[in-house]
Amino acid sequence: GLLAGAGLALGREWLASVFRTPAQVRKATGVYCAVLPTVVPVSPGKGVSDYVLDAPYTRFTEAIRNARALLKTDQRRHGNKVIGIISAASNEGKTTVVSNLATLLNASSRERTLIIDGDLHRRTVTAELAPGAREGLLEALENPSRLKELVVKRERSGVDVLPCAVSERNPHAAELLGSAQMDKLLDVARASYDFIIVEIPPIMSVV
């Protein structure tokens, strides 16, 4: 009875309509899928924002390299420069992906790369990559021509970061990210950068 019950539970689990492997995702959607392992700093106090430089031969770095290759191929075919990075919920690692993808694009291929902290709720990119910023995204939306003076350059990777230097959550975050001002800001950024990576709020928590 115990074995039959376990077999039934296992059978129901495997018959459920969920994705379990990258190959299943690719087959169903036609979209490339990579499973990224959890990363930990290579040494205490190091952080993981430049993990691809600290650990260049790891599975995580190889997955980011694959993503970079696909993005560059897509850019050659379609001219796309803007990449949105989202997650389902908070604390799933999108800031780690954002910073490492930008670092690899900028450091390995010399592609001028800009990170925009578009998560006006949590602002994790700003906290980790530009903690001392006093101006950023909101000011750039008001006057896109100020973009160059508002970005913060990362010393090691050379990546530029447009922080979101606000003290509170913004209740109009979705409207700002979908506004005509954002279109204008991205147009200005396209003229100066090869890739623009925007961190977007988690889609299950907010609009």
C-alpha angles and dihedrals in degrees: 000000000000092000092045091051092049091048091050092049091048092048093051090048094053094044092055113110099246133119117251104165136037088241091060091052092049092048094050099040107020087231125126113251130193128184110220119207123224111271128211128191114274088227135013113282093010099111126207103254090103096030092133088063095043095046107024097165101051127113090247092056092047090053090051089048090054090051090049092052092050092047092051091049090050090049092053091051101040107013094239115164105164120084123186118206115200139164134201095238139002123283095028094123105261093136089054090051092046095051096042095045090050091046092052093046092049101038102039103035101024089235108157103242132192126194116204118197098220095163098102090176104057104011092199094157090058093047093051104033106026108018095157096054118127098179134031142115100014092050091046090052090054092049115012091186088072092064096108094052094045099053122095117217118222107230101216102038099027091229117150118228126200101202129204101232103186127129097218140034113274115232091203097054096124093049092050094050091049096043132115087245090061089051090054092047092051090048089055091047093050089059092059106030138057093209133020115195116195121195107215128197117266108275098222094054104044140007 
